[in-house]
Amino acid sequence: MQAASQPALANLQDIITPAPIGVWPLAYGYYLLTLLLLMLMATLFIYIKRRGKQLAAKREALTLLSQVTPEDPQLPLTVNSLLKRSAMSYLPREQIASLQGDAWYAWLGAQVPAMDPKLPDLLERRFQAGNLSPSEAMQLLDAAQAWLQKALPLKAGKEVSCSH
C-alpha cells in the first residue's frame, strides 16, 4: 500500500555498491618505491662485498701479526716482511718492493703520520745480531699492529717520493 501512495518510489532500484577496492594493481608510486629499494639493496650488497674483499688483506695481516711471538729471534725481520707484504697487497709491487732503509721508513711514516717514532729504529734492528728485549719486542708488535690498523687499506694516490 505504501507503494501505491508514493508511485515515484516504486520505480526506484536498489543501490548497487561498487566492488571493493583491491590491493592490485598498485599505484605507480609503489612500483617506483619498490624499484628504488631494490636498487638500494643491490648497491649496499655490492658495497659490502667489495669492502670485505678490500679489508681481507688487513684482516690476514693482523691475524699473522697476532701469531708472531715476542720471543721470536727474527722478530724485526718477520714484522718488516709482514708490513711490506701487507703494503704490496694494496699497491703495485714495483712501488713497494724496492723501498729499503730510510725510504721505507719515510714511506711508512707517510701512510700514518702519527706512527710510533720508534718503529723505524726497532725495524732497523733486524740487521743486528742481538735479540730485542721483551719490552722492545712488545713495543715493536704494538707499533706494527697500530700501523696496520691505521694505514690499511692503502689508497693508490697516497705516495711519498723518496730516493732509493
Phi, psi and chi 1 to 4 in degrees:
 res  aa     phi    psi   chi1   chi2   chi3   chi4
   1 MET       -  -30.6  -89.6 -142.9 -138.6      -
   2 GLN   -69.1  -35.3 -141.2  174.6   22.3      -
   3 ALA   -64.3  -32.1      -      -      -      -
   4 ALA   -72.3  -32.0      -      -      -      -
   5 SER   -76.8  -23.9   63.8      -      -      -
   6 GLN  -128.7   83.4  -65.4 -178.7   -9.0      -
   7 PRO   -65.3  -24.3   15.3  -20.2      -      -
   8 ALA   -69.9  -32.8      -      -      -      -
   9 LEU   -74.8  -23.3  -68.8  176.9      -      -
  10 ALA   -68.7  -26.7      -      -      -      -
  11 ASN   -84.7   -6.9  -67.9  -24.6      -      -
  12 LEU   -74.8  146.6  -70.3  177.1      -      -
  13 GLN  -100.7  160.5  -58.5  -72.7  -31.4      -
  14 ASP   -66.0  152.8  -75.3  -24.3      -      -
  15 ILE   -73.8  128.1  -63.2  175.5      -      -
  16 ILE  -100.5  116.2  -59.3  173.1      -      -
  17 THR   -82.5  147.7   58.2      -      -      -
  18 PRO   -70.3  162.0   21.8  -28.4      -      -
  19 ALA   -63.5  146.3      -      -      -      -
  20 PRO   -62.5  147.8   11.1  -16.8      -      -
  21 ILE   -73.8  126.6  -61.9  173.9      -      -
  22 GLY   -92.7  174.9      -      -      -      -
  23 VAL   -76.0  -36.8  175.0      -      -      -
  24 TRP  -100.9  148.0  -63.6  102.9      -      -
  25 PRO   -76.3  146.4   29.5  -31.9      -      -
  26 LEU   -73.1  158.9  -67.7  176.0      -      -
  27 ALA   -70.7  158.4      -      -      -      -
  28 TYR   -59.5  -32.9  -66.7  121.1      -      -
  29 GLY   -60.8  -36.5      -      -      -      -
  30 TYR   -69.7  -37.1  -72.5  109.7      -      -
  31 TYR   -63.8  -42.5  -71.4  114.6      -      -
  32 LEU   -64.6  -43.4 -178.6   61.3      -      -
  33 LEU   -63.0  -41.3 -178.1   63.0      -      -
  34 THR   -63.3  -43.0  -57.0      -      -      -
  35 LEU   -62.9  -43.7  179.4   65.8      -      -
  36 LEU   -63.7  -40.9  -72.3  173.9      -      -
  37 LEU   -65.2  -41.0  -76.2  174.2      -      -
  38 LEU   -63.9  -41.2  -72.7  173.8      -      -
  39 MET   -65.4  -40.9  -72.5  172.4   44.6      -
  40 LEU   -63.8  -43.0  177.8   65.8      -      -
  41 MET   -65.3  -40.7  -73.3  174.1   25.5      -
  42 ALA   -65.5  -42.3      -      -      -      -
  43 THR   -63.5  -43.3  -56.4      -      -      -
  44 LEU   -63.9  -41.8 -173.7   61.6      -      -
  45 PHE   -61.5  -46.3  176.8   76.2      -      -
  46 ILE   -63.9  -42.0  -69.3  169.2      -      -
  47 TYR   -61.8  -46.6  171.4   77.7      -      -
  48 ILE   -63.8  -41.0  -70.0  171.6      -      -
  49 LYS   -63.3  -46.9 -165.6  107.4  166.1  128.8
  50 ARG   -65.9  -40.5  -76.8 -174.7 -178.8  166.6
  51 ARG   -64.5  -38.6 -174.8   72.7  176.6  159.7
  52 GLY   -62.7  -42.0      -      -      -      -
  53 LYS   -66.1  -38.8  -76.1 -178.1 -179.0  178.8
  54 GLN   -65.6  -35.9 -170.8  178.9   33.0      -
  55 LEU   -90.6   -1.6  -67.2  176.9      -      -
  56 ALA   -62.1  -42.1      -      -      -      -
  57 ALA   -66.4  -35.7      -      -      -      -
  58 LYS   -65.7  -46.1  178.1  179.8 -177.2  174.5
  59 ARG   -60.7  -42.7  -76.8 -169.4  -55.5  -88.9
  60 GLU   -64.6  -42.5 -178.5   66.8   20.8      -
  61 ALA   -64.0  -42.7      -      -      -      -
  62 LEU   -66.3  -35.9  -71.5  169.4      -      -
  63 THR   -65.2  -45.7  -58.9      -      -      -
  64 LEU   -63.5  -39.0  -70.7  173.6      -      -
  65 LEU   -65.9  -36.2 -175.5   65.0      -      -
  66 SER   -68.9  -19.9   69.4      -      -      -
  67 GLN   -86.4  -10.7  -65.4  170.3   -3.6      -
  68 VAL   -79.6  133.3  174.9      -      -      -
  69 THR   -97.4  147.7   61.9      -      -      -
  70 PRO   -64.1  -19.3  -19.0   27.9      -      -
  71 GLU   -83.0   -5.6  -64.8   81.4   25.2      -
  72 ASP   -58.7  122.6 -177.1    0.1      -      -
  73 PRO   -66.2  -22.4   18.3  -25.1      -      -
  74 GLN  -103.1   27.4  -61.7  -68.7  -39.8      -
  75 LEU   -54.5  -51.2 -178.3   63.9      -      -
  76 PRO   -60.1  -39.4  -22.5   32.5      -      -
  77 LEU   -66.0  -42.5 -178.6   63.2      -      -
  78 THR   -62.7  -45.6  -56.2      -      -      -
  79 VAL   -66.7  -42.2  170.1      -      -      -
  80 ASN   -61.4  -43.8 -171.0   66.6      -      -
  81 SER   -62.6  -40.5  -61.0      -      -      -
  82 LEU   -65.1  -42.4 -178.0   62.5      -      -
  83 LEU   -63.4  -41.9  -67.6  176.1      -      -
  84 LYS   -68.1  -43.0 -164.1  164.4  -88.2 -155.9
  85 ARG   -63.7  -38.1  -76.7 -172.2  -40.6 -165.1
  86 SER   -63.6  -42.4  -59.9      -      -      -
  87 ALA   -64.9  -39.3      -      -      -      -
  88 MET   -71.4  -14.0  -74.8 -170.0  -72.6      -
  89 SER   -71.5  -22.3  -64.2      -      -      -
  90 TYR  -110.7  -27.5  -70.2   99.3      -      -
  91 LEU  -120.8  162.0  -62.4  175.1      -      -
  92 PRO   -59.7  141.9  -19.6   27.9      -      -
  93 ARG   -56.5  -39.9  179.7  177.5  177.0   79.0
  94 GLU   -60.4  -30.1  -60.3   79.9   30.8      -
  95 GLN   -77.9  -30.3 -176.4  178.4  -14.7      -
  96 ILE  -106.4  -42.4  -56.2  -61.3      -      -
  97 ALA   -58.9  -33.0      -      -      -      -
  98 SER   -82.8   -9.7   62.5      -      -      -
  99 LEU   -72.0  128.7  -66.2  175.7      -      -
 100 GLN  -140.7  156.7  -64.8  -66.4  -32.4      -
 101 GLY    56.8 -131.9      -      -      -      -
 102 ASP   -62.3  -34.8  -69.4  -24.0      -      -
 103 ALA   -64.0  -40.9      -      -      -      -
 104 TRP   -65.5  -44.7  170.0 -122.4      -      -
 105 TYR   -67.4  -36.5  -54.0  136.1      -      -
 106 ALA   -65.7  -38.8      -      -      -      -
 107 TRP   -65.3  -43.5 -174.0   87.6      -      -
 108 LEU   -59.1  -44.3  -71.5  172.1      -      -
 109 GLY   -66.5  -31.2      -      -      -      -
 110 ALA   -69.8  -29.6      -      -      -      -
 111 GLN   -75.0  -36.3  -54.2  -48.3  -54.6      -
 112 VAL  -131.1   93.9  179.2      -      -      -
 113 PRO   -58.7  -28.2  -24.4   33.1      -      -
 114 ALA   -93.9   29.5      -      -      -      -
 115 MET   -65.3  148.8  177.3  179.8   77.0      -
 116 ASP   -58.6  121.9 -174.2  -16.1      -      -
 117 PRO   -66.2  -16.5   17.2  -24.5      -      -
 118 LYS   -86.6   -8.9  -69.0 -168.0  177.0 -172.5
 119 LEU   -57.0  -49.2 -179.5   62.2      -      -
 120 PRO   -60.1  -40.3  -24.2   32.8      -      -
 121 ASP   -64.2  -41.3  -64.8  -27.3      -      -
 122 LEU   -70.0  -36.3  -66.9  170.3      -      -
 123 LEU   -68.4  -33.1  -70.9  175.5      -      -
 124 GLU   -64.9  -21.6 -169.0   68.3   26.4      -
 125 ARG   -70.7   -5.3  -59.7  -90.9  -53.3  -93.3
 126 ARG   -66.6  -17.9   69.1 -172.5 -176.5  -84.9
 127 PHE   -94.0   -1.7  -61.2  118.3      -      -
 128 GLN  -100.5  154.3  -63.3  175.1    1.7      -
 129 ALA   -74.8  -35.9      -      -      -      -
 130 GLY   -75.6  151.8      -      -      -      -
 131 ASN   -78.0  162.1  -70.4  -15.0      -      -
 132 LEU   -75.9  150.3  -63.6  174.7      -      -
 133 SER   -70.3  161.5   69.8      -      -      -
 134 PRO   -57.3  -38.4  -26.5   34.1      -      -
 135 SER   -69.5  -38.4   64.6      -      -      -
 136 GLU   -66.6  -38.3  -71.2  173.7  -29.6      -
 137 ALA   -63.2  -44.2      -      -      -      -
 138 MET   -65.9  -38.9  -72.4  -52.6  -62.7      -
 139 GLN   -64.3  -40.9 -172.5  174.6   15.2      -
 140 LEU   -63.4  -45.6  175.4   59.8      -      -
 141 LEU   -63.7  -41.8  -70.4  172.9      -      -
 142 ASP   -65.8  -42.1  -68.5  -17.8      -      -
 143 ALA   -65.1  -40.9      -      -      -      -
 144 ALA   -65.9  -41.4      -      -      -      -
 145 GLN   -63.5  -43.3 -178.3  178.1   11.9      -
 146 ALA   -62.3  -40.9      -      -      -      -
 147 TRP   -63.6  -45.5 -171.3   89.7      -      -
 148 LEU   -62.4  -41.3  -71.2  169.6      -      -
 149 GLN   -63.0  -44.0  -71.9  -79.0   -1.3      -
 150 LYS   -83.7  -36.3  -67.0  175.6 -174.9  173.2
 151 ALA   -84.3  -35.3      -      -      -      -
 152 LEU   -89.0  144.3  -60.4 -178.1      -      -
 153 PRO   -76.7  139.3   26.4  -30.0      -      -
 154 LEU   -77.5  147.3  -65.7  170.2      -      -
 155 LYS  -102.1  142.5  -53.5  -96.4 -172.9  -70.0
 156 ALA   -64.5  -29.8      -      -      -      -
 157 GLY   -79.4   -9.7      -      -      -      -
 158 LYS   -91.4   86.3 -153.8  173.4 -175.0 -175.6
 159 GLU  -121.6  165.3  -60.7  176.4   23.2      -
 160 VAL  -130.2  136.2   66.0      -      -      -
 161 SER   -89.5  113.2   58.4      -      -      -
 162 CYS  -127.0  146.1  -58.9      -      -      -
 163 SER   -85.3  140.1   59.0      -      -      -
 164 HIS   -85.6      -  -52.6  -54.2      -      -
